[in-house]
């Protein structure tokens, strides 16, 4: 990683450059689209002009070509695996006034709650017993009882300490408020995985309109959060847009500028991109009637374009979307999904109406076993792998292997071994039977090196060993 100092303002989001690219874009000819897709298949990404052109594709035949190219790129780099995780909301306390969010400070329509460490341990145990190995800690942007960041650090430590049967959480990622550099260093010492900050919208006037109070109102502090994270040693970062706040074409190009900035300054872009669409949230009229709603056709196109434009980056699809939409986007570039999610503190251990304290409504309510079985039927290996984190393949080291597609020789065997752990320890009989059959078939299709690794690791797991990775 380069040692440059983090940015203090969001100068790298250049509205004029975006406007110029969009003004020059036009309904593309078939030959132009096919030329861009051929470039994308080389796995080196796309320019802003290329992306602007693809955003205007509406011809059904060309859209199919776009989607086929996205699938090629995804499978070239990530293979047929799909990483699973669960969000763990530990608090919905918040000091911000974000008009689209149920957690906003002035919203009296939800119950406020911050879990204590015993409650966090209980939630973690439930997730472990479902088969999860990765957790995304989520908290509103305020801390209980003036505990500050120590509340988060204690929560991470609690999660890592919980053991149940053969299971444990092997990686804790986090979606939190942006921090100063010295606090990011503390998170790194706490063995944090990927750190997420969603800009929500890169359009400054819209940002100011939607964020009316609190620290989050400061656009520059938020957009430079990833700089401070990387300067603080957190080299796996995740960025995202809340689609529905502003024109999606602008947002995609602005995110590409953000990515280019991180690559230029630190030598590595984001580890993940999240693509949430606005969903109804208690106490938010904006969430029910988004200013710039994104329809299903455009949403599919967004996912595919991101896969082509930033081929090495994981794309996350949450349970905001329906099971059908999630399944459709798997082939368009999505590589990580949440499963069995709850978006309210204590949601895994209580039966209360989640809308009483949740951040937004869900589109996919299925338990993890149903999600896994669906992935099996679609021919994907559900992966719970965390091997790269433990072996130091993060940041630039991960990207150096991901960009040329070399990471598959590790990810595919690790995906199979963690899938077998799930099947043997947690799956229903039907899921176990069909999953074992799929795992055997997938291993046979792997290149020699990956196949050898997968067979060795699978044999160890079947013999009773756990947490096998390469």
Order of alpha helices (4+ residues) and beta strands (2+ residues): alpha-alpha-alpha-alpha-beta-alpha-beta-alpha-beta-beta-beta-alpha-beta-alpha-alpha-alpha-beta-alpha-beta-alpha-alpha-beta-alpha-beta-alpha-beta-alpha-alpha-alpha-alpha-alpha
